[in-house]
Amino acid sequence: MESIENKVAKSGLITLDLTELMPRWAIEGLDISEQLAEGLMLREKDFRAWVSNNDWNKYSGASVHVYCSTDAIVPTWAYMLIANKLSGRADKIHFGTKQELRTQLWLDFVQNLNVKDYEDMRVIIKGCSDEEIHESVYLNLTAKLTPVVKSLMFGEPCSTVPIFKS
């Protein structure tokens, strides 16, 4: 009986799977709507009291996305008071949705990625995963890898789309 040969393993291709490299981010959300009177308006005195009395230490080491889930108009200074309390505690503070924060964390990760590990290599950026990764992450990863790799492809080793070849 003939043995099965793994041609992909012998090809010298490096598969870069972002989900395998992904840090495990602690993400917390802070919905400011819970501090609005009747869910509609912010009362400065009440809000300042909440800011002063809230346990901000629960956000230590987390990436925090701050948002308002209602259609209320929230003054900018309210977000600034929250940022002031999170500063020095939270790893990252972001205004917006959890997915927007995850995208920003991914972009930061790509920015700090050591591309020397991929120098003069034939790299496949794996495309299929359970993790939703925004297109901007792939865009920035491609821009970062292109100057150093021999070739760059997208997809799976058995079915790739060529992106770049030197």
C-alpha positions as CSV (number, residue, x, y, z in Angstrom):
1,M,0.0,0.0,0.0
2,E,1.3,3.4,-1.0
3,S,1.8,6.0,1.7
4,I,0.0,9.4,1.4
5,E,2.4,12.2,0.6
6,N,1.6,15.7,2.1
7,K,2.7,17.9,-0.8
8,V,1.6,21.0,1.0
9,A,3.9,20.4,3.9
10,K,6.8,19.8,1.4
11,S,6.0,22.9,-0.6
12,G,7.7,25.4,1.8
13,L,4.4,27.4,2.2
14,I,3.8,29.0,5.5
15,T,0.2,29.3,6.5
16,L,-0.6,32.4,8.6
17,D,-3.7,31.7,10.5
18,L,-4.7,34.9,12.4
19,T,-7.0,32.9,14.7
20,E,-4.1,30.9,15.9
21,L,-2.0,34.1,16.6
22,M,-5.0,36.0,18.1
23,P,-4.5,37.2,21.6
24,R,-7.3,36.5,24.1
25,W,-8.6,40.0,24.6
26,A,-10.7,40.8,27.7
27,I,-13.5,43.0,26.3
28,E,-16.0,44.9,28.4
29,G,-18.8,47.1,27.3
30,L,-20.1,50.2,29.1
31,D,-23.5,51.4,28.0
32,I,-24.0,55.0,29.1
33,S,-27.8,54.8,28.5
34,E,-28.1,53.2,31.9
35,Q,-27.2,56.5,33.4
36,L,-29.7,58.6,31.5
37,A,-32.8,59.9,33.2
38,E,-35.8,58.1,31.6
39,G,-33.3,56.7,29.0
40,L,-33.3,60.1,27.3
41,M,-31.3,62.8,29.0
42,L,-28.2,63.1,31.0
43,R,-28.4,65.1,34.3
44,E,-24.9,66.4,35.1
45,K,-25.2,66.2,38.9
46,D,-26.5,62.6,38.8
47,F,-24.0,61.6,36.2
48,R,-21.0,63.0,38.1
49,A,-22.2,61.2,41.2
50,W,-22.3,57.9,39.3
51,V,-18.8,58.6,37.8
52,S,-17.5,59.3,41.3
53,N,-19.1,56.3,43.0
54,N,-18.7,53.6,40.2
55,D,-16.2,50.8,40.7
56,W,-13.8,51.5,37.8
57,N,-11.4,48.8,38.9
58,K,-13.7,46.1,37.4
59,Y,-12.4,47.4,34.0
60,S,-8.7,46.9,34.9
61,G,-6.8,45.0,32.2
62,A,-9.8,45.0,29.9
63,S,-10.4,46.7,26.5
64,V,-13.6,48.7,27.0
65,H,-16.0,49.9,24.4
66,V,-18.2,52.8,25.6
67,Y,-21.5,53.4,23.8
68,C,-25.0,54.6,24.2
69,S,-27.7,52.0,23.2
70,T,-30.5,54.6,23.0
71,D,-31.0,57.4,20.6
72,A,-30.2,60.1,23.2
73,I,-27.9,63.0,22.6
74,V,-25.0,62.6,25.1
75,P,-22.6,65.5,25.6
76,T,-19.0,64.8,24.7
77,W,-17.8,65.7,28.2
78,A,-19.7,62.7,29.6
79,Y,-17.6,60.4,27.5
80,M,-14.5,62.3,28.6
81,L,-15.3,61.8,32.3
82,I,-15.6,58.1,31.7
83,A,-12.3,58.0,29.8
84,N,-10.7,59.9,32.6
85,K,-11.7,57.2,35.1
86,L,-10.8,54.3,32.7
87,S,-7.4,55.8,32.0
88,G,-4.6,53.8,33.7
89,R,-7.0,51.0,34.3
90,A,-8.3,49.8,31.0
91,D,-5.8,48.4,28.4
92,K,-7.8,50.2,25.6
93,I,-10.7,52.6,25.5
94,H,-12.9,52.8,22.4
95,F,-16.1,54.6,21.6
96,G,-18.4,52.3,19.6
97,T,-19.5,48.8,19.2
98,K,-17.8,45.6,20.4
99,Q,-17.1,44.6,16.8
100,E,-15.5,48.0,16.1
101,L,-13.3,47.5,19.2
102,R,-12.3,44.0,18.1
103,T,-11.4,45.4,14.7
104,Q,-9.2,48.1,16.3
105,L,-7.5,45.4,18.5
106,W,-6.8,43.4,15.4
107,L,-5.4,46.4,13.6
108,D,-3.1,47.1,16.6
109,F,-2.1,43.4,16.6
110,V,-1.1,43.6,12.9
111,Q,0.7,46.8,13.4
112,N,2.9,45.2,16.1
113,L,3.3,41.9,14.2
114,N,7.0,40.9,13.7
115,V,7.2,40.3,10.0
116,K,10.8,39.2,10.1
117,D,9.4,35.7,10.8
118,Y,8.0,35.8,7.2
119,E,11.0,37.3,5.4
120,D,11.5,35.7,2.0
121,M,8.8,33.1,2.7
122,R,5.9,31.9,0.6
123,V,2.9,32.9,2.8
124,I,-0.7,31.9,2.7
125,I,-3.0,34.1,4.8
126,K,-5.7,31.7,5.9
127,G,-9.1,33.0,5.0
128,C,-11.7,30.7,6.6
129,S,-12.3,30.8,10.4
130,D,-15.1,31.0,12.9
131,E,-13.7,34.4,14.0
132,E,-15.1,37.4,12.2
133,I,-12.1,39.5,11.1
134,H,-12.8,42.8,9.3
135,E,-11.5,43.3,5.8
136,S,-9.3,46.2,7.0
137,V,-7.3,43.8,9.0
138,Y,-6.5,41.8,5.9
139,L,-5.8,45.0,4.0
140,N,-3.2,46.1,6.6
141,L,-1.7,42.7,7.0
142,T,-1.1,42.5,3.2
143,A,0.5,45.9,3.2
144,K,2.8,44.9,6.1
145,L,3.8,41.6,4.6
146,T,4.2,42.6,0.9
147,P,7.6,44.2,1.3
148,V,9.2,41.2,3.1
149,V,7.6,38.0,1.7
150,K,8.6,36.1,-1.5
151,S,5.0,35.5,-2.3
152,L,1.6,36.1,-0.7
153,M,-1.6,34.1,-1.2
154,F,-5.0,34.1,0.4
155,G,-7.2,31.1,1.2
156,E,-6.4,27.5,2.1
157,P,-3.2,25.6,1.0
158,C,-5.4,23.4,-1.4
159,S,-7.1,26.5,-3.0
160,T,-5.3,29.8,-2.9
161,V,-5.7,33.1,-4.6
162,P,-2.4,34.7,-5.5
163,I,-1.9,38.2,-4.2
164,F,1.7,39.0,-4.7
165,K,4.9,37.3,-6.1
166,S,8.3,38.9,-6.2
